[in-house]
Amino acid sequence: MTPDVLIAGLRAWFAAALPDHGIYALMTFAFVAGLARGFSGFGAALIFIPLGGAIVGPKLVSPILLVIDGIATLGMIPTAWRSANRSEVFVMAAGAALGVPAGAATLALLDPTLLRWSITIIAICLLALLMSGWRYHGVPSTPLSSGVGLIAGLFSGAAQLGGPPVVAYWLGGKSDFTRVRANVVLYFSISSIFSAISYYVGGLFVPAVLALTVVILPSYAVGLYGGSKLFGLAEQRTFRIACYVLIAAAAIIGMPLLDSVLR
């Protein structure tokens, strides 16, 4: 097979696998989601899943975010490993090992429209939790940590929305924001492995996921890099408020009733 034939074959494959609309919008959403993820350690799914789901559907957008986030955040793992409270992370990940497969089964089997409404409602509820300022101020325990991991894993498997329960649990403790961010990054690097296995078993890694990953990954990586640079430079309160606004807008615009806005 000559190089020209190979290139022609790849072009034909991409043309068949990629959707016929919304590519540039997905790239923009991925960049903004990467900014939030790079700065705070979470938040990408709350922005990207509702908006991306309105364009290509939740059964595509969740695996896409899993893959691009997993690849783009590999460089954050060594620092997180050194800074995180690894024993707490592993206990929570044990709970996620049970929750993620159940969430992935929901993603694979639930009607796409019903799933999108569920994602919108969950995103709004999780945003309200974050904005309320409520934090768990008790002493972390093994049963409670694994229970939070179970809930977060369920949300992650269904829509990659496991960040807020984890953050609300850890941010109220004695750890500073740097330790919490490291915990979150390390936890999701582990839970992403569970999600990848569950999505593969569920048949969610279709050709369109690979094609869109290739297209969207650079935008997400640039946003992630920019957000990481902002961490420690910008005021946490200012950036957090901006993330709240973006998350709320994503949840509202991502409603099935407003599909005409994005299509």
SULKAJO-V738546 format. One record per helix or strand. SS is the DSSP state (H for helix, E for strand). FROM is the first residue (numbers start at 1). TO is the last residue. If there is no record, write none. Layout:
BEGIN
((SS | FROM | TO) (SS | FROM | TO))
END
This chain:
BEGIN
((H | 3 | 17) (H | 23 | 40) (H | 44 | 56) (H | 58 | 72) (H | 74 | 83) (H | 86 | 109) (H | 112 | 132) (H | 142 | 159) (H | 163 | 171) (H | 177 | 201) (H | 207 | 230) (H | 236 | 253) (H | 256 | 262))
END
